[in-house]
């Protein structure tokens, strides 16, 4: 049995695009998006996918908000060769987002 691989697609405190995870074989993927901060925090994060590494399209949107923390998860089968995360909005004291992928 092969071990699970964990990729950090995004770790951000400002709107930005994260690192690209590339040359991915088709298969099941799990995505975990976490938001942490102090008090009222909110963020919107996109999961972007591509087969050529140049033209990315949104596959999922994580809309997070809460007091101090919030999280969202997604699991589905993917055949995309490239994936990355993008923070489109983030607010709150010390707000920070991470998006990880398990394959």
KEKOL-29055 format. One record per residue: residue number from 1; x, y, z of N, C-alpha, C in turn. Coordinates in steps of 0.1 Angstrom, whole numbers. Layout:
BEGIN
<r resi="NUM" n_east="X" n_north="Y" n_up="Z" ca_east="X" ca_north="Y" ca_up="Z" c_east="X" c_north="Y" c_up="Z"/>
...
//
This chain:
BEGIN
<r resi="1" n_east="8" n_north="-12" n_up="0" ca_east="0" ca_north="0" ca_up="0" c_east="9" c_north="12" c_up="0"/>
<r resi="2" n_east="6" n_north="21" n_up="-9" ca_east="14" ca_north="34" ca_up="-10" c_east="10" c_north="43" c_up="1"/>
<r resi="3" n_east="20" n_north="51" n_up="5" ca_east="17" ca_north="61" ca_up="15" c_east="10" c_north="74" c_up="9"/>
<r resi="4" n_east="3" n_north="81" n_up="18" ca_east="-3" ca_north="93" ca_up="13" c_east="7" c_north="104" c_up="12"/>
<r resi="5" n_east="5" n_north="113" n_up="2" ca_east="14" ca_north="125" ca_up="0" c_east="6" c_north="137" c_up="3"/>
<r resi="6" n_east="12" n_north="146" n_up="11" ca_east="5" ca_north="159" ca_up="14" c_east="13" c_north="170" c_up="8"/>
<r resi="7" n_east="5" n_north="178" n_up="0" ca_east="11" ca_north="190" ca_up="-7" c_east="5" c_north="203" c_up="-1"/>
<r resi="8" n_east="13" n_north="213" n_up="2" ca_east="8" ca_north="226" ca_up="6" c_east="6" c_north="234" c_up="-7"/>
<r resi="9" n_east="-6" n_north="236" n_up="-10" ca_east="-9" ca_north="244" ca_up="-22" c_east="-9" c_north="259" c_up="-20"/>
<r resi="10" n_east="-11" n_north="263" n_up="-7" ca_east="-13" ca_north="277" ca_up="-4" c_east="-11" c_north="279" c_up="11"/>
<r resi="11" n_east="-3" n_north="289" n_up="14" ca_east="-2" ca_north="294" ca_up="28" c_east="-1" c_north="309" c_up="27"/>
<r resi="12" n_east="-11" n_north="316" n_up="30" ca_east="-12" ca_north="331" ca_up="27" c_east="-19" c_north="339" c_up="38"/>
<r resi="13" n_east="-14" n_north="352" n_up="38" ca_east="-21" ca_north="362" ca_up="47" c_east="-26" c_north="373" c_up="39"/>
<r resi="14" n_east="-24" n_north="373" n_up="26" ca_east="-28" ca_north="383" ca_up="17" c_east="-34" c_north="377" c_up="4"/>
<r resi="15" n_east="-42" n_north="384" n_up="-4" ca_east="-46" ca_north="378" ca_up="-17" c_east="-35" c_north="375" c_up="-26"/>
<r resi="16" n_east="-34" n_north="362" n_up="-30" ca_east="-22" ca_north="358" ca_up="-38" c_east="-25" c_north="344" c_up="-43"/>
<r resi="17" n_east="-17" n_north="340" n_up="-53" ca_east="-17" ca_north="326" ca_up="-59" c_east="-6" c_north="318" c_up="-52"/>
<r resi="18" n_east="-9" n_north="306" n_up="-49" ca_east="1" ca_north="297" ca_up="-42" c_east="9" c_north="289" c_up="-53"/>
<r resi="19" n_east="17" n_north="280" n_up="-48" ca_east="26" ca_north="272" ca_up="-56" c_east="17" c_north="262" c_up="-64"/>
<r resi="20" n_east="23" n_north="258" n_up="-75" ca_east="16" ca_north="248" ca_up="-84" c_east="21" c_north="234" c_up="-81"/>
<r resi="21" n_east="12" n_north="225" n_up="-79" ca_east="15" ca_north="211" ca_up="-77" c_east="14" c_north="205" c_up="-91"/>
<r resi="22" n_east="25" n_north="199" n_up="-97" ca_east="24" ca_north="195" ca_up="-111" c_east="27" c_north="180" c_up="-113"/>
<r resi="23" n_east="25" n_north="176" n_up="-125" ca_east="27" ca_north="162" ca_up="-129" c_east="19" c_north="152" c_up="-120"/>
<r resi="24" n_east="7" n_north="155" n_up="-118" ca_east="-1" ca_north="147" ca_up="-109" c_east="-8" c_north="136" c_up="-117"/>
<r resi="25" n_east="-8" n_north="123" n_up="-112" ca_east="-15" ca_north="113" ca_up="-119" c_east="-30" c_north="114" c_up="-116"/>
<r resi="26" n_east="-38" n_north="109" n_up="-124" ca_east="-53" ca_north="108" ca_up="-121" c_east="-55" c_north="101" c_up="-108"/>
<r resi="27" n_east="-65" n_north="105" n_up="-100" ca_east="-68" ca_north="98" ca_up="-88" c_east="-76" c_north="106" c_up="-78"/>
<r resi="28" n_east="-79" n_north="100" n_up="-67" ca_east="-87" ca_north="106" ca_up="-56" c_east="-78" c_north="117" c_up="-50"/>
<r resi="29" n_east="-84" n_north="128" n_up="-47" ca_east="-77" ca_north="139" ca_up="-40" c_east="-86" c_north="144" c_up="-29"/>
<r resi="30" n_east="-80" n_north="147" n_up="-18" ca_east="-86" ca_north="154" ca_up="-7" c_east="-80" c_north="168" c_up="-5"/>
<r resi="31" n_east="-89" n_north="178" n_up="-3" ca_east="-84" ca_north="192" ca_up="-1" c_east="-90" c_north="197" c_up="12"/>
<r resi="32" n_east="-81" n_north="203" n_up="20" ca_east="-85" ca_north="209" ca_up="33" c_east="-81" c_north="224" c_up="33"/>
<r resi="33" n_east="-90" n_north="232" n_up="35" ca_east="-88" ca_north="247" ca_up="35" c_east="-90" c_north="252" c_up="49"/>
<r resi="34" n_east="-81" n_north="258" n_up="55" ca_east="-81" ca_north="263" ca_up="69" c_east="-80" c_north="278" c_up="70"/>
<r resi="35" n_east="-87" n_north="284" n_up="79" ca_east="-86" ca_north="299" ca_up="81" c_east="-84" c_north="300" c_up="96"/>
<r resi="36" n_east="-74" n_north="308" n_up="100" ca_east="-72" ca_north="311" ca_up="114" c_east="-69" c_north="326" c_up="116"/>
<r resi="37" n_east="-72" n_north="331" n_up="127" ca_east="-70" ca_north="345" ca_up="130" c_east="-75" c_north="348" c_up="144"/>
<r resi="38" n_east="-77" n_north="361" n_up="147" ca_east="-82" ca_north="365" ca_up="160" c_east="-95" c_north="373" c_up="158"/>
<r resi="39" n_east="-105" n_north="368" n_up="165" ca_east="-118" ca_north="375" ca_up="163" c_east="-125" c_north="371" c_up="150"/>
<r resi="40" n_east="-132" n_north="380" n_up="144" ca_east="-140" ca_north="378" ca_up="132" c_east="-130" c_north="377" c_up="120"/>
<r resi="41" n_east="-130" n_north="366" n_up="113" ca_east="-121" ca_north="363" ca_up="102" c_east="-129" c_north="358" c_up="90"/>
<r resi="42" n_east="-125" n_north="361" n_up="78" ca_east="-132" ca_north="356" ca_up="66" c_east="-122" c_north="355" c_up="55"/>
<r resi="43" n_east="-124" n_north="346" n_up="45" ca_east="-116" ca_north="344" ca_up="34" c_east="-123" c_north="337" c_up="23"/>
<r resi="44" n_east="-119" n_north="340" n_up="10" ca_east="-124" ca_north="332" ca_up="-1" c_east="-112" c_north="326" c_up="-8"/>
<r resi="45" n_east="-112" n_north="313" n_up="-11" ca_east="-101" ca_north="307" ca_up="-17" c_east="-106" c_north="298" c_up="-29"/>
<r resi="46" n_east="-99" n_north="299" n_up="-40" ca_east="-102" ca_north="291" ca_up="-52" c_east="-92" c_north="280" c_up="-53"/>
<r resi="47" n_east="-97" n_north="268" n_up="-57" ca_east="-89" ca_north="257" ca_up="-62" c_east="-89" c_north="258" c_up="-77"/>
<r resi="48" n_east="-77" n_north="260" n_up="-82" ca_east="-75" ca_north="261" ca_up="-97" c_east="-69" c_north="249" c_up="-103"/>
<r resi="49" n_east="-73" n_north="245" n_up="-115" ca_east="-68" ca_north="233" ca_up="-121" c_east="-65" c_north="235" c_up="-135"/>
<r resi="50" n_east="-56" n_north="227" n_up="-141" ca_east="-51" ca_north="229" ca_up="-155" c_east="-45" c_north="215" c_up="-160"/>
<r resi="51" n_east="-45" n_north="214" n_up="-173" ca_east="-39" ca_north="202" ca_up="-178" c_east="-26" c_north="206" c_up="-186"/>
<r resi="52" n_east="-24" n_north="219" n_up="-188" ca_east="-12" ca_north="224" ca_up="-195" c_east="-2" c_north="232" c_up="-186"/>
<r resi="53" n_east="-6" n_north="235" n_up="-174" ca_east="2" ca_north="243" ca_up="-165" c_east="2" c_north="258" c_up="-168"/>
<r resi="54" n_east="-6" n_north="262" n_up="-178" ca_east="-6" ca_north="276" ca_up="-182" c_east="-20" c_north="282" c_up="-180"/>
<r resi="55" n_east="-30" n_north="275" n_up="-184" ca_east="-44" ca_north="280" ca_up="-184" c_east="-51" c_north="273" c_up="-173"/>
<r resi="56" n_east="-53" n_north="280" n_up="-162" ca_east="-60" ca_north="275" ca_up="-150" c_east="-75" c_north="279" c_up="-150"/>
<r resi="57" n_east="-83" n_north="271" n_up="-145" ca_east="-97" ca_north="274" ca_up="-143" c_east="-102" c_north="270" c_up="-129"/>
<r resi="58" n_east="-111" n_north="277" n_up="-123" ca_east="-116" ca_north="274" ca_up="-110" c_east="-123" c_north="260" c_up="-110"/>
<r resi="59" n_east="-120" n_north="252" n_up="-100" ca_east="-126" ca_north="239" ca_up="-99" c_east="-136" c_north="239" c_up="-86"/>
<r resi="60" n_east="-132" n_north="247" n_up="-76" ca_east="-139" ca_north="248" ca_up="-64" c_east="-137" c_north="261" c_up="-57"/>
<r resi="61" n_east="-146" n_north="266" n_up="-49" ca_east="-145" ca_north="278" ca_up="-42" c_east="-147" c_north="275" c_up="-27"/>
<r resi="62" n_east="-138" n_north="279" n_up="-18" ca_east="-140" ca_north="277" ca_up="-4" c_east="-143" c_north="291" c_up="2"/>
<r resi="63" n_east="-155" n_north="292" n_up="8" ca_east="-159" ca_north="305" ca_up="14" c_east="-159" c_north="302" c_up="29"/>
<r resi="64" n_east="-149" n_north="309" n_up="36" ca_east="-147" ca_north="306" ca_up="50" c_east="-150" c_north="319" c_up="59"/>
<r resi="65" n_east="-156" n_north="317" n_up="70" ca_east="-158" ca_north="328" ca_up="79" c_east="-161" c_north="323" c_up="93"/>
<r resi="66" n_east="-157" n_north="330" n_up="103" ca_east="-160" ca_north="326" ca_up="117" c_east="-153" c_north="334" c_up="127"/>
<r resi="67" n_east="-154" n_north="330" n_up="139" ca_east="-147" ca_north="336" ca_up="150" c_east="-134" c_north="328" c_up="153"/>
<r resi="68" n_east="-123" n_north="333" n_up="150" ca_east="-110" ca_north="327" ca_up="152" c_east="-106" c_north="317" c_up="142"/>
<r resi="69" n_east="-116" n_north="309" n_up="137" ca_east="-112" ca_north="298" ca_up="128" c_east="-124" c_north="293" c_up="120"/>
<r resi="70" n_east="-121" n_north="287" n_up="108" ca_east="-131" ca_north="280" ca_up="100" c_east="-123" c_north="271" c_up="91"/>
<r resi="71" n_east="-130" n_north="260" n_up="86" ca_east="-124" ca_north="251" ca_up="77" c_east="-134" c_north="245" c_up="67"/>
<r resi="72" n_east="-129" n_north="240" n_up="56" ca_east="-138" ca_north="234" ca_up="46" c_east="-130" c_north="223" c_up="40"/>
<r resi="73" n_east="-137" n_north="212" n_up="36" ca_east="-130" ca_north="201" ca_up="30" c_east="-137" c_north="196" c_up="17"/>
<r resi="74" n_east="-130" n_north="190" n_up="8" ca_east="-135" ca_north="186" ca_up="-5" c_east="-127" c_north="173" c_up="-8"/>
<r resi="75" n_east="-135" n_north="163" n_up="-13" ca_east="-128" ca_north="151" ca_up="-18" c_east="-135" c_north="147" c_up="-31"/>
<r resi="76" n_east="-127" n_north="145" n_up="-41" ca_east="-132" ca_north="140" ca_up="-54" c_east="-121" c_north="135" c_up="-62"/>
<r resi="77" n_east="-125" n_north="128" n_up="-73" ca_east="-115" ca_north="122" ca_up="-83" c_east="-111" c_north="133" c_up="-93"/>
<r resi="78" n_east="-98" n_north="134" n_up="-95" ca_east="-93" ca_north="144" ca_up="-105" c_east="-84" c_north="137" c_up="-115"/>
<r resi="79" n_east="-84" n_north="143" n_up="-127" ca_east="-75" ca_north="139" ca_up="-138" c_east="-66" c_north="150" c_up="-142"/>
<r resi="80" n_east="-67" n_north="161" n_up="-135" ca_east="-59" ca_north="173" ca_up="-138" c_east="-44" c_north="171" c_up="-134"/>
<r resi="81" n_east="-35" n_north="176" n_up="-143" ca_east="-21" ca_north="174" ca_up="-141" c_east="-15" c_north="185" c_up="-132"/>
<r resi="82" n_east="-22" n_north="197" n_up="-131" ca_east="-17" ca_north="208" ca_up="-123" c_east="-28" c_north="214" c_up="-114"/>
<r resi="83" n_east="-25" n_north="217" n_up="-102" ca_east="-34" ca_north="224" ca_up="-93" c_east="-27" c_north="234" c_up="-85"/>
<r resi="84" n_east="-34" n_north="245" n_up="-81" ca_east="-29" ca_north="255" ca_up="-72" c_east="-41" c_north="262" c_up="-65"/>
<r resi="85" n_east="-38" n_north="269" n_up="-54" ca_east="-48" ca_north="277" ca_up="-47" c_east="-46" c_north="291" c_up="-49"/>
<r resi="86" n_east="-57" n_north="299" n_up="-48" ca_east="-56" ca_north="314" ca_up="-49" c_east="-65" c_north="320" c_up="-38"/>
<r resi="87" n_east="-60" n_north="329" n_up="-30" ca_east="-68" ca_north="336" ca_up="-21" c_east="-73" c_north="349" c_up="-28"/>
<r resi="88" n_east="-86" n_north="350" n_up="-29" ca_east="-92" ca_north="362" ca_up="-36" c_east="-96" c_north="373" c_up="-26"/>
<r resi="89" n_east="-98" n_north="369" n_up="-14" ca_east="-102" ca_north="379" ca_up="-4" c_east="-98" c_north="373" c_up="10"/>
<r resi="90" n_east="-93" n_north="381" n_up="19" ca_east="-90" ca_north="377" ca_up="33" c_east="-92" c_north="389" c_up="42"/>
<r resi="91" n_east="-98" n_north="387" n_up="54" ca_east="-99" ca_north="398" ca_up="63" c_east="-99" c_north="393" c_up="77"/>
<r resi="92" n_east="-96" n_north="402" n_up="86" ca_east="-95" ca_north="399" ca_up="100" c_east="-81" c_north="400" c_up="106"/>
<r resi="93" n_east="-81" n_north="402" n_up="119" ca_east="-68" ca_north="403" ca_up="126" c_east="-60" c_north="391" c_up="125"/>
<r resi="94" n_east="-48" n_north="391" n_up="120" ca_east="-39" ca_north="380" ca_up="119" c_east="-44" c_north="368" c_up="111"/>
<r resi="95" n_east="-54" n_north="372" n_up="102" ca_east="-60" ca_north="361" ca_up="93" c_east="-50" c_north="354" c_up="84"/>
<r resi="96" n_east="-50" n_north="341" n_up="84" ca_east="-41" ca_north="334" ca_up="75" c_east="-48" c_north="321" c_up="70"/>
<r resi="97" n_east="-45" n_north="318" n_up="58" ca_east="-52" ca_north="306" ca_up="51" c_east="-42" c_north="296" c_up="47"/>
<r resi="98" n_east="-45" n_north="283" n_up="48" ca_east="-37" ca_north="273" ca_up="42" c_east="-47" c_north="264" c_up="34"/>
<r resi="99" n_east="-42" n_north="259" n_up="22" ca_east="-49" ca_north="249" ca_up="14" c_east="-39" c_north="238" c_up="12"/>
<r resi="100" n_east="-43" n_north="226" n_up="16" ca_east="-35" ca_north="214" ca_up="14" c_east="-42" c_north="204" c_up="6"/>
<r resi="101" n_east="-34" n_north="195" n_up="-1" ca_east="-40" ca_north="185" ca_up="-9" c_east="-34" c_north="171" c_up="-4"/>
<r resi="102" n_east="-42" n_north="161" n_up="-3" ca_east="-38" ca_north="148" ca_up="1" c_east="-40" c_north="139" c_up="-11"/>
<r resi="103" n_east="-30" n_north="132" n_up="-15" ca_east="-32" ca_north="123" ca_up="-27" c_east="-26" c_north="109" c_up="-24"/>
//
